[in-house]
Amino acid sequence: MVARRHDRHCRRASAPFRRIRRGPALRAGVRGDGHAALSWIGNAEGPLTARSFGPASIRQTAIFPAISTRSGCLAAPLRHKAIIESICLTCSPVQRETGPVHNRGGVRDAVSLKSRVLVTAIFLASGAASLILQVLWFKQLQFVLGSATVSVSVTVASFFFGLSLGSALGGRIADVVSHPLKIYGLLELALALVSLAVTAFLSHWPTWVGWLSPMLDLESSFRLPLMVAVSLAILSLPTMLMGATLPFLVKFLTRTQTDLANRIGLLYGFNTLGAAIGTLAAGFVLMGLWGIAGSSLVAAALYVCVGVVALLVARGASPLLPVAAQAPVQTATTASDRTSILIWIFACSGFVSIAYEVVWFRFLTNVSTSSVYAFSGMLGVYLLGLVIGALICARLLAPRKDQLLRYFAVTQLLIAVAATLTVGILGKARTMGVALSPVVSGLLPVPVQELLGGDVSFFLVCAVALLLPTTLIGISFPLASELTVMQMSALGRRIGTLYALNTIGGVVGSLAAGFLLIPYLGSQGALTALIAVNVLLFVATTMSQPDLLRERSLWRQGTIAASVIAVALLLFTPHYLERVLTAIEGANVLELRETRQATFAVVEYREKAAGTYQQLVVNSKSYANNRPEGRRYMAAMGHYPILLHQGPVEAAVVICIGTGTTVGAVSTHEELQSIDAVDLASTVFEFAPHFVPINKQFYQNPKVHQIVADGRHFLLGTKETFDVITLEPPPPHDAGVINLYTEEFYALAKQKMRPGGVLAQWVPLDFNRGILPKMILKAMMGQFKHVSLWLPSRMEGVAIASDEPLNIDPRELAMRMSKPAVAEDLTANGLGSPEEFLATFIAADEKLAAFVGDVPSLTDDRPRLEYYNWYPLGSVSVDELKRLREPVENYLADRSIDEARLDTARTVANAILDEHKATADGDKSAARAALRLAVKLDPDNSYVDFLDRKLSE
């Protein structure tokens, strides 16, 4: 009875194979491609499709050989049994750990549910660790290679080159190992060790960079090759290990082609989710709490945990059965060619997706702060979109095997439509941010908003603008994986190659967007070009695949979408986004330029008190202006270190040019023989004519050498030394600016200073966190023996640092100030007499150290100024500064100064501070009283006169 039941069962199971096209089906079955084998199976009425050969039949064929062997019944000829067994090679015996687990095709899964969950979880943790390290290493390499666009591009390209190479090599190795999860675990443990070594090596850059310095000079022909070599040498090993991990996990989890899109979608999605978590953790938590070294330890600990868990899971996993490679088949040539076309289309989609990211981020910086929090939030939203897309593919699209090719083509079209919609949203981004602010304020308490960097409404704008297109981008990789993997025996190699080409495409896209598209086409033109590329990818996909080429509905959808895109872009008009960049209330835009570094604009204002003045705007933030308040302290940045230098001053360097006011002030001192003007962007030199006469047309002065470079990197590579170094960087809490405020920077500057040299640094005292300017002073005190604080313009401080004690000779000071060009510039800024100059002194040395107290310092490892959200609110007050003020007479070489005039000038300086405090408090009567006193005591002071006129408006 049992035998007869088995006979009937065997005959039913083997019936579909009686009219098999044996060769192709057998080859497809041997290579582990069940669906390809089924596509060759035919009967009298025609081919038997995967859908007609349903899950129940697949389960029967999977267990048939075992049943027939035990019963002694061979219901099918041996050749049929071989085909059935070849399909069965795609399935391992049922796991006993958690009971039978079936994949979407109904086949029992060789990997238990528990193992899959654990492996997916550890890949999430691995993604988080990798993004943490990427943030850290990019920051550390800036100390050596600089933060210029070329330097950052070299670093990014080196990082992703390593990922690509590792992925390609790892894929080839994954195909020949029987324990891929074990290899994966060892890779993660190796990453833990290597990552710590790389971070430690970069943390000690001052000890090994000395011999490279001559070749890093701007004039050196070895500079660019050396930057590439250093970046590759440092990053290649860890990034290759990172890139190699995906193929091994895909090989372990995916035993049938049926599962490919689903498993890769889950792996890719959760790994990207880990990357998003790592980005947000590094930006909002780790760097602020533990700095670079501490964050590196967290990443290494994650790698160790991932590696250990992987090895434990691998102990209970059965080895992979060898899958024979497919023999060359003449009839498969065309299909292989079509697959190759899909691979290159996917590489192009990587180009477009990263180019979109660069353009979107560049534009969004115009409606955000320039903090690390804003960038971390943007990147987090972008990665979250990729996560959603990958999971949608795994859950909803992967089961539809007959539609995957169509989905891939339509996805390219939908990305183009979504990117067009994003253009419209970006144009309204500023309005949306304003509208969302009261909503955020009502939902989140102020401490929470401050902990998130004060950019919560901006994060919501990013989500509205970016989530839809990035979700569609995230769908592409899992789809491309299943569509291009033709042999399970070559799964690792194909996935590795696919990931490598997509990554290389992303690098090229990043470089093309930053160096070509934005500078030559602008943001809107760049987006339009990328949208067109996505439409072309849809066309290329459809035309290269015969199954799609015949679908009229697909072409109809493409025509409709392209028409909608074209009409939308025409309605936006070519200057739609440009109008957003130039929509500055009360200003006339003189010039706008989108460059590879940033978006620059010069705007002009007209006021009764200030008259006509110009402002330099970078990414929609004011970086400098020649309004009286701004020009006073910027001129002081040039004059003060020269006037306070106790010996001859022949060479000076000005780092960060802005309007050119500081370098113009320096150029008025005729004893200087050489002035190096250093700025990261050539645009500031090209915009300098807009700020004449304030900047003294420095760009035409033969003593002034215009140098386009990162200021820190310039000092690292130059052979020159200087009597004076003065710098007024962008706001210190902006991302990357901290590199010019750390102890390591001051140590480097000190090495480039001649005996008796003086350094001047801008110290804004109006932070809403008063501990931050104290940190700047603390860092300077950590490297220089003597530091003094001066206050030429309200709360804009100037710190003077030197190894020589502050010792002011009043007669020498008066002589230097009396030289015609110097006197004219100082008088125009209300600092015409030695007494007015000395009255801006606040404190030095011991008194200043007591004011700073035991606040933590700023170092390369602990860039606390960038991660300001961890420090309490509360600014330095005017009353605190007035109490801090000590008699400048303590630092005079003699008493030849007019003490009565000095006392009067100090009273005027205090009155200016009182006016500032009263105006900030909204007490106009107190502000007028303070200014009346200042005007009465110093009626000829141009700066006091401006403040009085301004208050009277």
Secondary structure, 3 states (H helix, E strand, C coil): CHHHHHHHHHHHHHHHHCCCCHHHHHHHHHCCCHHHHHHHCEECCEECCCCCCCHHHHHHHHHHHHHHHHHCCCCCCHHHHHHHHHHHCCCCCCCCCCCCCECCCCCECCCCHHHHHHHHHHHHHHHHHHHHHHHHHHHHHHHHHCCCHHHHHHHHHHHHHHHHHHHHHHHHHHCCCCCHHHHHHHHHHHHHHHHHHHHHHHHCHHHHCHHHHHHHCCCCCCHHHHHHHHHHHHHHHHHHHHHHHHHHHHHHHCCCHHHHHHHHHHHHHHHHHHHHHHHHHHHHHHHHHHHHHHHHHHHHHHHHHHHHHHHHHHHCCCCCCCCCCCCCCHHHHHHHHHHHHHHHHHHHHHHHHHHHHHHHHHHHHHHCCCCHHHHHHHHHHHHHHHHHHHHHHHHHHCCCHHHHHHHHHHHHHHHHHHHHHHHHHHHCHHHHHHHHHHHHHHHCCHHHHHHCCCCHHHHHHHHHHHHHHHHHHHHHHHHHHHHHCCCHHHHHHHHHHHHHHHHHHHHHHHHHHHHHHHHHHHHHHHHHHHHHHHHHHHHHHHHHCHHHHCCHHHHHHHHHHHHHHHHHHHHHCCCHHHHHHCCCCCCEEEEEEECCCCEEEEEEEEECCCEEEEEEEECCEEEEECCHHHHHHHHHHHHHHHHHCCCCCCEEEEECCCCCHHHHHHHCCCCCCEEEEEECCCHHHHCHHHHCCCCCCHHHCCCEEEEECCHHHHHHHCCCCEEEEEECCCCCCCCCHHHHCCHHHHHHHHHCEEEEEEEEEEEECCCCECHHHHHHHHHHHCCCCEEEEEEEECCEEEEEEECCCCCECHHHHHHHHHCHHHHHHHHHCCCCCHHHHHCCEEEEHHHHHHHHCCCCCCCCCCCCCCCHHHCCCECCCHHHHHHHCCCHHHHECCCCCCHHHHHHHHHHHHHHHHHHHHHHHCCHHHHHHHHHHHHHHCCCCHHHHHHHHHHHC
